[in-house]
Amino acid sequence: SQDLPSWTQLQDLYFNYLPKDDFTAQRNYLLVGFFMLLPPVRISNYTRFKLLTDDEVPSDNNNYLMIVDKGMFVIFNKFRTSHIQGQRILEVKDEFLKQYIQAYLETYGISKGQFVLPKNTINNKPLGQNDLNEILYTETLTIFGNSFTTQDLRTMFLRETFTEDPSIREKIEIADIMGYKDYNNIFI
């Protein structure tokens, strides 16, 4: 692959970028944040992504951003390998991302049961996978000066994470969260 910046360099650029003060720019920045500050999952995980404010997690075909007293979590019920792997829960630990999410939800009046990444603020219809792919591709160009696909970001994240030589258990946990069912391909 081309000479790609390090994951840390991308995170620095992300933190230093100030999006415009409107819904679309803020939503797009948040989408990139989910990829930069959490292990980057497949983009389809964010298509039916709703806000949940209690810890009764429905086991339906939606994915959730759960905000409860004990923390903030991303819950994936439906993803490419969910029929094999079942539900995945990922804690949002990054303080910047948590604060940004809270401010975004409050500013745009997104409440329980609504989509976190809607097309607009009028009818809260979800963005489709093609919409999300296009937003990620154009928004990464705006923030980083390079367009990146989901796969580019996943590859860069894994390259840097695995260079730090985490334990085999940590590697498997990361691969599991990212939805890989065949671990052999990613340890190369």
C-alpha positions in Angstrom: 0.0 0.0 0.0 1.0 3.6 -0.4 2.9 5.4 2.4 0.2 5.9 4.9 0.5 8.1 8.0 0.6 6.4 11.3 -2.5 5.9 13.3 -1.2 8.3 16.0 -0.5 11.0 13.3 -4.1 10.6 12.1 -5.5 10.9 15.6 -3.5 14.1 16.1 -4.9 15.5 12.9 -8.4 14.5 14.0 -8.1 16.1 17.4 -6.7 19.3 15.9 -9.5 19.6 13.2 -12.4 21.9 14.0 -15.5 21.1 12.0 -18.0 23.8 10.9 -20.7 24.6 13.3 -23.6 22.9 11.5 -25.3 19.5 11.8 -23.8 17.8 8.7 -20.2 18.8 9.5 -20.6 17.8 13.2 -22.3 14.4 12.2 -19.6 13.7 9.7 -16.8 14.5 12.2 -18.4 12.2 14.7 -18.6 9.3 12.1 -14.8 9.7 11.5 -14.4 9.8 15.3 -16.0 6.4 15.7 -13.3 5.1 13.3 -10.4 7.0 14.9 -11.1 6.6 18.6 -12.6 3.1 18.7 -11.4 0.0 16.9 -12.6 0.6 13.3 -15.4 -1.8 12.6 -17.1 -2.3 9.2 -19.1 0.8 8.2 -22.4 -1.1 7.9 -22.3 -1.4 11.8 -23.3 2.3 11.9 -26.2 2.2 9.4 -29.0 1.4 11.9 -27.3 3.0 15.0 -29.7 4.2 17.6 -29.4 5.9 21.0 -30.2 3.9 24.1 -30.3 5.5 27.5 -31.1 2.4 29.7 -29.3 -0.9 30.0 -32.1 -3.0 28.6 -30.4 -3.9 25.3 -32.9 -5.0 22.7 -31.6 -8.0 20.7 -32.9 -6.7 17.4 -31.4 -5.7 14.1 -30.3 -2.3 15.3 -26.9 -1.3 16.7 -26.8 1.1 19.7 -24.9 3.8 21.4 -25.8 3.1 25.0 -25.3 5.9 27.5 -26.0 4.9 31.1 -24.6 5.8 34.6 -21.8 3.2 34.4 -20.5 4.5 31.0 -20.9 4.8 27.3 -20.9 1.7 25.1 -21.3 0.8 21.5 -23.5 -2.3 21.0 -23.4 -4.2 17.8 -26.3 -6.6 17.3 -26.2 -6.7 13.6 -23.0 -6.9 11.6 -21.5 -9.0 8.8 -20.4 -11.9 11.1 -23.0 -11.5 13.8 -24.6 -14.8 12.9 -21.3 -16.4 14.0 -20.1 -14.1 16.7 -23.3 -12.8 18.3 -23.7 -9.4 20.0 -20.5 -7.3 20.6 -20.2 -4.6 23.3 -17.4 -2.0 23.2 -16.9 0.6 25.9 -16.2 4.1 24.7 -13.2 5.0 26.8 -11.8 8.1 25.0 -12.8 11.2 27.0 -12.8 13.5 24.0 -15.1 11.2 22.0 -17.5 10.8 25.0 -17.7 14.6 25.5 -18.1 15.2 21.8 -20.9 12.6 21.6 -22.7 14.2 24.5 -22.5 17.7 23.1 -23.6 16.5 19.6 -26.6 14.6 21.0 -27.7 17.6 23.1 -27.1 20.2 20.4 -29.1 18.4 17.8 -31.8 17.0 20.1 -31.1 13.3 19.4 -33.0 11.3 22.0 -33.6 7.7 23.0 -34.6 5.5 20.2 -33.5 7.9 17.5 -30.7 7.4 15.0 -27.3 8.8 16.1 -26.2 9.5 12.5 -29.3 10.6 10.7 -29.6 12.1 7.2 -30.8 15.3 8.7 -32.3 16.7 11.9 -35.9 16.9 10.5 -37.0 13.3 10.2 -34.2 11.2 11.8 -34.0 8.8 8.9 -30.8 6.7 9.0 -28.0 7.0 6.5 -27.4 4.1 4.3 -24.1 2.2 3.8 -23.3 4.1 0.6 -24.0 7.4 2.3 -21.7 6.5 5.2 -18.9 5.3 2.8 -19.1 8.6 0.9 -19.1 10.7 4.0 -16.1 8.8 5.4 -14.2 9.1 2.1 -14.8 12.8 1.7 -14.5 13.7 5.4 -11.2 12.0 5.7 -9.9 14.0 2.7 -11.1 17.2 4.5 -9.5 16.3 7.9 -6.4 14.4 6.8 -5.7 15.6 3.3 -6.2 12.0 2.1 -9.3 10.0 1.3 -9.6 6.8 3.2 -12.0 3.9 3.0 -13.1 1.8 5.9 -10.6 -0.9 4.8 -7.7 1.7 4.7 -8.5 2.8 8.3 -8.9 -0.8 9.5 -5.5 -1.8 7.9 -3.7 1.2 9.4 -5.2 0.6 12.8 -4.2 -3.1 12.8 -0.7 -2.4 11.5 0.0 0.1 14.3 -1.8 -1.9 17.0 0.0 -5.1 16.1 3.3 -3.4 15.8 3.0 -2.5 19.4 3.2 -6.3 20.0 0.0 -6.8 22.1 -0.5 -10.3 23.5 -2.1 -13.0 21.3 -5.2 -12.6 23.5 -5.4 -8.9 22.9 -5.0 -9.5 19.2 -7.9 -11.9 19.2 -10.1 -9.6 21.2 -9.3 -6.7 18.7 -10.0 -8.9 15.7 -13.2 -10.1 17.4 -14.4 -6.6 18.0 -13.6 -5.6 14.4 -15.7 -8.6 13.1 -12.9 -10.8 11.7 -13.9 -14.5 11.8 -10.6 -15.8 10.4 -7.8 -14.5 12.7 -4.9 -16.0 10.6 -5.2 -13.4 7.9 -4.6 -10.5 10.2 -1.6 -11.7 12.1 0.7 -11.4 9.1 
